[in-house]
Amino acid sequence: MALSNSGVLLSAELPGSAEQVIAAVQRLGLEGVIAKRRDSRYDAGQRSGAWVKLKLDRPQEFVIGGYRPGAHGVDALVVGYYEGRQLRYAGKVRAGFTPHVRREVFSVLKPLHIQQCPIVDLPNSKTSHWGGGTTPEQMQEIRWLKPKLVAQIRFVEWTLEGHLRHAAFLGLRTDKRPADVHRES
């Protein structure tokens, strides 16, 4: 519903319990929902407990094809998924690490170094507002790996360019074969 000619859109109240609203938002593939007390009002630039943002991140596993080194071992993972027999680029993952986890993951990745990039669609200079591309210059910084490890990643959505938006590392998966990792919706 539009408020006069202001350009402001008003979202109608969503009926149902919190669980029902969350399930509906997930089914629609939306990023999340804002819950607010009925008697609260919006104050620009102010935060309060009256409005709560619930982001509904998507979990998925991805194959680790490389990493950018950092001060504590790993600065960012370069991840992808298989389409047929080709490993395709999904994005870079920097969030979700502590210094300890960066060192621990680095020790697992180090024996898998190779010279050639295993991801078929890199370099990819298709940058987006979210910084999803990997340019030829950036590829010089990356250490490539045999695609033998799988990481569990959470992310908000796929961008129009086919890259992960707001991705975060959750852990390594030893129960999943890299060849079985495909793009999920």
C-alpha positions as CSV (number, residue, x, y, z in Angstrom):
1,M,0.0,0.0,0.0
2,A,1.4,3.4,-1.0
3,L,1.1,6.4,1.4
4,S,-0.3,9.1,-0.9
5,N,2.3,10.1,-3.4
6,S,5.2,9.9,-1.0
7,G,6.9,6.9,-2.6
8,V,6.8,5.2,0.8
9,L,5.4,1.7,0.9
10,L,3.6,0.3,3.9
11,S,3.7,-3.5,4.5
12,A,0.5,-4.9,5.8
13,E,0.6,-6.9,9.1
14,L,1.3,-10.6,8.5
15,P,-1.3,-12.8,10.1
16,G,-0.4,-15.9,12.2
17,S,2.1,-16.9,14.9
18,A,5.8,-16.1,14.7
19,E,6.5,-19.6,13.5
20,Q,3.9,-19.3,10.7
21,V,5.2,-16.0,9.5
22,I,8.8,-17.2,9.5
23,A,7.8,-20.3,7.5
24,A,5.9,-18.2,5.0
25,V,8.8,-15.8,4.6
26,Q,11.2,-18.8,4.0
27,R,8.8,-20.3,1.5
28,L,8.8,-17.1,-0.5
29,G,12.6,-17.0,-0.4
30,L,12.7,-13.5,1.3
31,E,15.7,-12.2,3.2
32,G,13.9,-11.8,6.5
33,V,11.2,-10.1,8.5
34,I,10.9,-7.1,10.9
35,A,8.9,-7.8,14.0
36,K,7.7,-4.8,16.0
37,R,5.5,-3.9,18.9
38,R,2.2,-2.7,17.6
39,D,2.4,0.6,19.6
40,S,5.9,1.4,18.5
41,R,6.9,4.0,16.0
42,Y,9.8,4.3,13.6
43,D,12.5,6.8,14.7
44,A,15.1,7.3,12.0
45,G,18.6,6.5,13.1
46,Q,17.5,5.1,16.4
47,R,17.6,1.5,17.7
48,S,15.3,0.0,20.2
49,G,14.0,-3.3,21.3
50,A,10.6,-2.4,19.9
51,W,11.8,-3.4,16.4
52,V,13.7,-6.6,15.8
53,K,15.2,-7.7,12.4
54,L,15.2,-11.4,11.8
55,K,17.5,-12.4,8.9
56,L,16.7,-15.9,7.5
57,D,20.1,-17.0,6.1
58,R,20.3,-20.0,3.9
59,P,22.7,-22.8,4.8
60,Q,24.5,-24.8,2.1
61,E,27.7,-26.7,1.6
62,F,30.4,-25.5,-0.9
63,V,33.6,-26.9,-2.2
64,I,36.7,-25.0,-1.2
65,G,38.8,-24.2,-4.4
66,G,41.2,-21.7,-2.8
67,Y,41.8,-19.1,-0.2
68,R,43.4,-15.7,0.2
69,P,46.1,-15.8,2.9
70,G,45.8,-13.5,5.9
71,A,47.6,-12.6,9.1
72,H,46.1,-15.6,11.0
73,G,46.3,-18.1,8.1
74,V,43.1,-17.7,6.0
75,D,41.6,-14.3,5.2
76,A,38.9,-15.6,2.9
77,L,37.8,-18.9,1.3
78,V,37.0,-19.1,-2.4
79,V,34.2,-21.5,-2.8
80,G,32.2,-23.1,-5.5
81,Y,29.8,-26.0,-6.5
82,Y,29.8,-28.6,-9.2
83,E,27.7,-28.3,-12.3
84,G,28.3,-31.6,-14.0
85,R,32.1,-32.2,-13.7
86,Q,33.0,-28.5,-13.6
87,L,33.6,-26.6,-10.4
88,R,31.9,-23.2,-10.7
89,Y,32.5,-20.0,-8.7
90,A,30.0,-19.1,-5.9
91,G,32.0,-16.5,-4.0
92,K,34.4,-15.5,-1.3
93,V,33.8,-16.1,2.3
94,R,35.4,-13.9,5.0
95,A,32.9,-13.8,7.8
96,G,32.5,-16.5,10.5
97,F,36.1,-16.9,11.4
98,T,37.9,-16.3,14.7
99,P,41.8,-16.1,14.6
100,H,41.9,-19.6,16.1
101,V,39.6,-21.0,13.4
102,R,41.5,-19.2,10.6
103,R,44.7,-21.0,11.8
104,E,43.0,-24.3,12.2
105,V,41.5,-24.2,8.7
106,F,44.8,-23.1,7.2
107,S,46.5,-26.2,8.6
108,V,44.0,-28.4,6.9
109,L,44.2,-26.5,3.6
110,K,48.0,-26.2,3.3
111,P,48.7,-29.8,2.1
112,L,46.2,-29.3,-0.8
113,H,48.0,-26.5,-2.6
114,I,48.1,-26.6,-6.4
115,Q,49.3,-24.1,-9.0
116,Q,46.2,-24.0,-11.3
117,C,42.8,-22.6,-10.4
118,P,40.3,-25.5,-10.2
119,I,37.3,-23.2,-10.8
120,V,36.4,-23.0,-14.4
121,D,34.7,-19.6,-14.5
122,L,37.5,-17.6,-13.0
123,P,38.7,-14.9,-13.4
124,N,35.3,-13.3,-13.2
125,S,35.3,-9.6,-13.2
126,K,31.6,-9.4,-12.9
127,T,31.6,-7.3,-9.7
128,S,28.4,-6.3,-8.0
129,H,27.3,-4.0,-5.3
130,W,28.2,-6.8,-2.9
131,G,31.8,-7.3,-4.3
132,G,31.2,-10.8,-5.7
133,G,33.7,-11.0,-8.6
134,T,37.3,-12.1,-8.6
135,T,39.4,-10.2,-11.0
136,P,42.7,-11.4,-12.6
137,E,44.6,-9.1,-10.2
138,Q,42.8,-10.6,-7.2
139,M,43.6,-14.1,-8.5
140,Q,47.3,-13.4,-8.0
141,E,46.7,-13.3,-4.2
142,I,44.8,-16.6,-4.0
143,R,46.3,-19.9,-3.1
144,W,44.6,-22.6,-5.2
145,L,43.6,-26.0,-3.7
146,K,42.7,-29.5,-4.9
147,P,38.9,-29.4,-4.5
148,K,38.8,-32.0,-1.8
149,L,37.2,-30.1,1.1
150,V,33.7,-29.1,1.7
151,A,32.6,-26.1,3.9
152,Q,29.2,-25.4,5.4
153,I,28.3,-21.8,4.6
154,R,25.4,-19.6,5.5
155,F,24.4,-16.7,3.2
156,V,21.5,-14.3,2.6
157,E,20.9,-14.9,-1.1
158,W,22.3,-15.4,-4.5
159,T,23.0,-12.2,-6.3
160,L,21.9,-11.5,-9.9
161,E,25.5,-12.3,-10.9
162,G,25.2,-15.8,-9.3
163,H,27.4,-15.0,-6.3
164,L,26.8,-15.4,-2.6
165,R,25.7,-12.4,-0.7
166,H,26.8,-12.0,3.0
167,A,28.4,-15.4,3.2
168,A,29.8,-16.7,6.5
169,F,31.8,-19.8,7.3
170,L,30.1,-22.3,9.7
171,G,32.6,-25.2,9.6
172,L,34.2,-28.0,7.5
173,R,32.1,-31.0,6.4
174,T,33.7,-34.4,6.4
175,D,30.5,-36.2,5.6
176,K,29.9,-34.8,2.1
177,R,31.9,-35.6,-1.0
178,P,32.9,-32.5,-3.1
179,A,31.5,-34.1,-6.3
180,D,28.1,-34.2,-4.5
181,V,28.0,-30.4,-3.9
182,H,25.6,-28.7,-6.4
183,R,24.0,-25.3,-6.3
184,E,20.8,-25.3,-4.4
185,S,18.0,-22.7,-5.0
